[in-house]
Amino acid sequence: MSARQFRYRAVGPDGAQSSDTIAAESRADALRRLSRDRKTVLELTEVGSGGGASKSNATHDDAVLALRQLAVMTRAGVDLLEGIEIIAGSLPGRGIAEALRATSVSLRQGERLASALQQAAPFYPAYVYALVRAGEASGKLPSVLEEAARQMAFERRVARDIQNALVYPAFLVISGFLSIGFLFYVVVPRFAAMLANARADVSGFPALVLNSGVFFHDNALVIVIALALSIVATAAFAATTEGQSAFSAMAHATPGLRGLLLTRQRAAWSRIMALALAAGVDVLEATMLAAQALSEGKVKQDALAAIPMLRAGRPVDEAFHKTNTLSAVDASMVRAGQRSGALAEMFRAVADRNDEDMRDALKRFTLILEPIAIATVAGMIGSIVLGLVSALASIYDAIG
């Protein structure tokens, strides 16, 4: 088989990230070679192929359903290969079925489940493959599959909660801008036509409002098309890696939203740490695994910064507290778990506490955002009305 080129991004033994290309016969072979070099892979895409199967090949719900069904079957004693083929047959015409069939082919060729899934179903989060690998090694595959499915469902639920919280403020803003567009396209030009003979007596802000309304009315089609193109370009940019990083940086720099996102990332990181430790993964590998599951941001950087300290033999709570990955309260819980041998349970408790903090932060953010949106729209509409009234007042003063 001819060698294929894969581009990877990985964390080395010293905790530093690196990006390069590697030649390998298959995706699984590339992963094995990088693993032998003690590198934890964050991204692996084939050069010139778009990275294999597209993420759009399987919906999120189908991916979670497949994991849950496989967990139930393996717990019931069904052979792994038979269970995968049964699930694929029960989901005809769906992208997940094709991925599962490719997984079964790899299993028949001697691949382990984690490697087969990573090659045939690359749409799963990175932590799923590592957890499955740990579950195979520890004999806890059914529980690991169920926990991985539960974590994916939880992340989707949190994302939907945030989206739902933003629906009403977004509706207010969109309605407000439509109202402003109506004023500029219909109302203001009519005022400008009525005051055409006295426009010379209007200056300052009232003149700006009248001129803006006339300009918008005369160039409405061009402005709407330019606005639509801007929205499309922004959406296309947001779909790229660079765009996601840029918008993530903006979100983390926004007051109110920054605390919400940090709390959400800490909750996700802590929960994946708990899952990995419960599956038998050592603390160092679990830290890398949990960090690579996060998007770029402060929590991920802090977690990766703790890796050299863990390698040097520092206590888990101290390493994470000194790098600000955990707060003092969370670090004390981890310290107690380390002493009692219940480290996974304590990380789960830390995740639960951060989940509660995140929901409280989401409520506070929504309570603040809604009046801000109302005040902004009302202020803009009020400014237009004030400009029109001021224009009339200026003309009356000139006549008087």
C-alpha positions in Angstrom: 0.0 0.0 0.0 1.4 3.4 -0.9 2.1 5.9 1.9 -0.4 8.7 2.4 0.4 12.1 3.9 -1.3 13.2 7.2 -1.2 16.6 8.8 -1.3 16.5 12.6 -1.4 18.7 15.6 -0.2 17.1 18.8 1.0 17.7 22.4 4.5 16.4 23.0 5.9 14.8 26.2 6.9 18.3 27.5 3.3 19.6 27.0 4.3 21.8 24.0 2.0 21.7 20.9 3.5 21.0 17.5 2.2 20.7 14.0 3.7 18.7 11.1 3.0 16.1 8.5 3.7 12.3 8.6 3.7 9.6 6.0 1.7 6.5 6.8 -0.2 3.7 5.1 -3.4 4.5 7.0 -4.9 6.8 9.6 -4.5 4.1 12.3 -0.9 3.6 11.3 -0.2 7.4 11.7 -1.8 7.4 15.1 0.3 4.4 16.2 3.5 6.0 15.1 2.7 9.3 16.8 1.7 7.4 20.0 5.1 5.6 19.9 6.7 9.1 19.9 4.7 9.9 23.1 2.6 12.5 21.3 -1.0 13.0 22.1 -2.9 13.8 18.9 -5.2 16.7 18.8 -6.0 16.8 15.1 -5.2 14.4 12.3 -6.3 15.0 8.7 -5.2 13.5 5.5 -3.6 15.9 3.1 -5.6 16.4 0.0 -8.6 14.4 1.2 -10.3 16.9 3.5 -9.6 14.6 6.5 -11.7 11.6 5.5 -15.3 11.3 6.3 -17.1 14.5 6.6 -18.6 15.5 9.9 -21.8 16.1 8.1 -22.0 12.3 7.3 -23.7 11.7 10.7 -25.9 13.8 12.8 -25.0 14.4 16.5 -28.1 12.6 17.7 -27.3 9.6 15.5 -23.7 9.5 16.8 -24.9 9.5 20.4 -27.6 6.9 19.7 -25.0 4.5 18.2 -22.8 4.8 21.2 -25.7 4.2 23.6 -27.0 1.2 21.6 -23.5 -0.3 21.5 -23.1 0.2 25.2 -26.4 -1.7 25.9 -25.5 -4.5 23.6 -22.0 -5.0 24.9 -23.3 -4.9 28.5 -25.8 -7.6 27.5 -23.0 -9.8 26.2 -23.6 -9.3 22.5 -20.4 -9.7 20.4 -18.9 -6.3 19.6 -18.8 -6.9 15.8 -22.3 -8.3 15.8 -23.6 -5.4 17.8 -22.1 -2.9 15.4 -23.6 -4.6 12.4 -27.0 -4.8 14.1 -27.0 -1.1 14.8 -25.9 -0.2 11.3 -28.7 -2.3 9.9 -31.2 -0.6 12.2 -30.3 2.9 10.8 -30.7 2.5 7.0 -29.9 5.4 4.8 -28.1 7.4 7.6 -24.5 8.5 7.6 -23.8 6.8 10.9 -24.7 3.4 9.3 -22.0 3.8 6.7 -19.5 4.8 9.3 -20.4 1.7 11.4 -20.1 -0.6 8.5 -16.6 0.8 7.8 -15.8 0.3 11.5 -16.9 -3.4 11.3 -14.6 -3.9 8.2 -11.7 -2.5 10.2 -12.5 -4.8 13.2 -12.6 -7.8 10.9 -9.1 -6.8 9.7 -7.8 -6.9 13.3 -8.1 -3.3 14.3 -9.1 -2.3 17.9 -12.5 -0.6 18.3 -10.9 2.8 19.2 -8.7 2.9 16.1 -11.5 1.6 13.8 -13.9 4.2 15.1 -11.3 7.0 14.7 -10.6 6.0 11.1 -14.2 5.3 10.0 -16.1 7.8 12.2 -13.9 10.9 12.6 -17.0 13.1 13.6 -16.8 12.0 17.2 -15.0 14.3 19.7 -11.4 13.3 20.3 -12.0 12.2 23.9 -14.4 9.5 22.7 -11.6 7.5 21.0 -9.3 7.8 24.0 -12.0 6.8 26.4 -12.9 3.8 24.2 -9.2 2.8 24.1 -9.1 3.0 27.9 -12.3 1.0 28.2 -10.9 -1.7 26.0 -7.8 -2.0 28.1 -9.6 -1.9 31.4 -12.5 -4.1 30.5 -15.0 -1.3 31.2 -16.1 -0.7 27.6 -19.9 -0.8 28.1 -19.7 1.8 30.9 -17.2 4.0 29.0 -19.4 4.0 25.9 -22.4 5.0 28.0 -20.5 7.8 29.7 -19.1 9.0 26.4 -22.6 9.2 24.9 -23.9 10.9 28.1 -21.1 13.5 27.8 -21.8 14.2 24.2 -25.5 14.6 24.9 -24.7 16.9 27.8 -22.5 19.2 25.7 -25.3 19.5 23.1 -27.8 20.3 25.8 -25.6 23.0 27.2 -25.1 24.5 23.7 -28.9 24.5 23.2 -29.5 26.1 26.5 -27.1 29.0 25.6 -28.7 29.3 22.1 -32.2 29.4 23.7 -31.1 32.0 26.1 -30.0 34.2 23.3 -33.1 33.8 21.1 -35.2 36.5 22.8 -32.4 39.2 22.8 -31.6 38.3 19.2 -35.3 38.7 18.4 -35.4 42.1 20.1 -32.3 43.3 18.1 -33.6 42.0 14.8 -37.0 43.5 15.3 -35.4 46.8 16.4 -33.2 47.0 13.3 -36.2 46.2 11.1 -38.1 49.0 12.8 -35.2 51.4 12.2 -35.0 50.3 8.6 -38.7 51.1 8.2 -38.2 54.5 9.7 -35.3 55.3 7.4 -37.0 53.9 4.3 -40.6 55.3 4.8 -40.9 57.8 7.6 -37.7 59.9 7.4 -37.8 60.4 3.5 -41.4 61.6 3.8 -40.4 64.2 6.4 -37.5 65.2 4.2 -39.9 65.7 1.2 -42.3 67.7 3.4 -39.4 69.9 4.6 -37.7 70.2 1.2 -38.1 73.9 0.9 -36.8 74.5 4.4 -33.9 71.9 4.6 -31.4 74.8 4.6 -32.6 75.8 8.0 -31.9 72.3 9.5 -28.4 71.5 10.6 -26.5 69.3 13.1 -28.0 66.0 14.2 -31.5 66.6 12.7 -29.9 67.2 9.3 -27.8 63.9 9.7 -31.1 62.0 10.4 -32.8 63.4 7.3 -29.8 62.9 5.0 -29.3 59.3 6.3 -33.0 58.5 5.6 -32.9 59.9 2.1 -29.6 58.1 1.3 -31.0 54.8 2.7 -34.2 55.2 0.6 -32.3 55.9 -2.6 -29.8 53.1 -2.1 -31.9 50.5 -0.2 -31.3 47.7 -2.6 -27.6 48.1 -2.7 -27.4 48.4 1.2 -29.6 45.3 1.7 -27.5 43.3 -0.8 -24.2 44.5 0.9 -25.6 43.6 4.3 -26.7 40.1 3.1 -23.2 39.5 1.6 -21.6 40.6 4.8 -23.7 38.1 6.8 -22.8 35.3 4.3 -19.1 36.2 4.4 -19.2 36.3 8.2 -20.9 32.9 8.4 -18.4 31.4 6.0 -15.5 32.8 8.0 -17.1 31.5 11.2 -17.1 28.0 9.7 -13.3 28.1 9.3 -10.8 27.2 12.0 -9.4 30.8 11.9 -12.9 32.2 12.2 -13.8 30.0 15.1 -10.6 31.1 16.9 -11.3 34.7 16.2 -14.9 34.6 17.4 -13.9 32.5 20.4 -11.3 35.2 21.3 -14.0 37.9 21.0 -16.4 36.0 23.1 -13.8 35.4 25.8 -13.0 39.1 25.8 -16.7 40.1 26.3 -17.6 41.0 29.9 -20.3 38.7 31.3 -19.9 36.2 28.4 -16.2 35.5 29.4 -17.1 34.1 32.8 -19.9 32.0 31.4 -17.6 30.4 28.8 -14.8 29.8 31.3 -17.2 28.1 33.7 -18.6 25.9 30.9 -15.1 24.9 29.8 -14.0 24.1 33.3 -17.1 21.9 33.7 -16.5 20.1 30.5 -12.8 19.6 31.3 -13.5 18.3 34.8 -16.2 15.9 33.6 -13.9 14.4 30.9 -11.1 14.1 33.6 -13.6 12.2 35.7 -14.6 9.9 32.8 -11.0 9.2 31.9 -9.8 8.5 35.4 -12.8 6.2 36.0 -11.9 4.3 32.9 -8.4 3.6 34.2 -6.5 6.4 32.4 -3.6 7.8 34.4 -3.7 11.5 35.5 -1.2 12.7 32.9 -2.9 11.2 29.9 -6.3 12.1 31.3 -5.2 15.8 31.5 -4.0 15.7 27.9 -7.2 14.0 26.8 -9.5 16.5 28.6 -7.5 19.5 27.3 -7.6 18.4 23.7 -11.4 18.0 24.0 -11.7 21.8 24.6 -11.7 24.6 22.1 -8.8 27.0 22.1 -9.0 29.2 25.2 -7.7 30.0 28.6 -8.8 26.8 30.3 -7.1 24.6 27.7 -3.9 26.6 27.9 -4.0 26.4 31.7 -4.5 22.6 31.7 -1.7 22.1 29.2 0.6 24.3 31.4 0.0 21.9 34.3 1.5 18.9 32.3 5.2 19.7 33.0 4.4 20.1 36.7 2.6 16.7 36.8 5.6 15.1 35.0 7.8 16.6 37.7 5.8 14.8 40.3 3.9 17.7 41.8 0.5 16.8 43.4 -2.5 17.0 41.1 -4.3 19.7 43.1 -1.2 21.8 43.3 -0.4 21.6 39.6 -3.9 22.5 38.6 -4.3 25.3 41.2 -1.0 27.0 40.4 -1.9 27.1 36.7 -5.4 28.4 37.5 -7.1 25.4 35.9 -8.9 24.9 39.2 -10.1 27.4 41.8 -9.0 27.0 45.4 -12.3 25.4 46.4 -12.1 22.9 43.5 -8.4 22.1 44.2 -9.3 21.3 47.8 -11.9 18.8 46.6 -9.3 17.2 44.3 -6.8 17.1 47.2 -9.3 15.2 49.3 -10.0 12.8 46.4 -6.4 12.2 45.8 -5.9 11.2 49.5 -8.9 9.0 49.7 -8.4 7.3 46.3 -11.7 8.8 44.9 -10.1 11.2 42.4 -12.5 10.5 39.6 -15.5 11.1 41.9 -14.1 14.4 43.1 -13.5 15.6 39.5 -17.1 14.6 38.8 -18.2 16.7 41.8 -16.1 19.6 40.5 -17.8 19.3 37.2 -21.3 19.3 38.8 -20.4 22.4 40.9 -19.2 24.2 37.7 -22.3 23.2 35.9 -24.4 24.9 38.6 -22.2 28.0 38.4 -22.5 28.0 34.6 -26.3 27.9 34.7 -26.3 30.8 37.3 -23.9 32.7 35.0 -26.2 32.1 32.0 -29.2 33.4 33.9 -27.3 36.5 35.0 -26.0 37.1 31.5 -29.5 36.8 30.0 -31.0 39.1 32.6 -28.3 41.7 31.7 -28.4 41.2 27.9 -32.2 41.6 27.5 -32.4 45.1 29.0 -29.2 46.1 27.1 -30.8 45.0 23.8 -34.0 46.8 24.6 -32.2 50.0 25.7 -30.0 49.9 22.6 -32.9 49.5 20.1 -35.0 52.0 22.0 -32.1 54.5 22.1 -31.6 54.3 18.3 -35.3 54.6 17.5 -35.6 57.5 20.0 -32.7 59.2 18.4 -34.3 59.1 15.0 -37.6 60.4 16.4 -35.7 63.1 18.3 -33.9 64.1 15.1 -37.2 64.5 13.2 -38.8 66.5 16.0 -35.7 68.7 16.3 -35.9 69.3 12.5 -39.5 70.5 12.8 -38.6 72.7 15.8 -35.7 74.3 13.8 -38.0 75.1 10.9 -40.7 76.6 13.2 -38.1 78.7 14.9 -36.8 79.9 11.5 -40.4 80.8 10.5 -41.2 82.4 13.8 
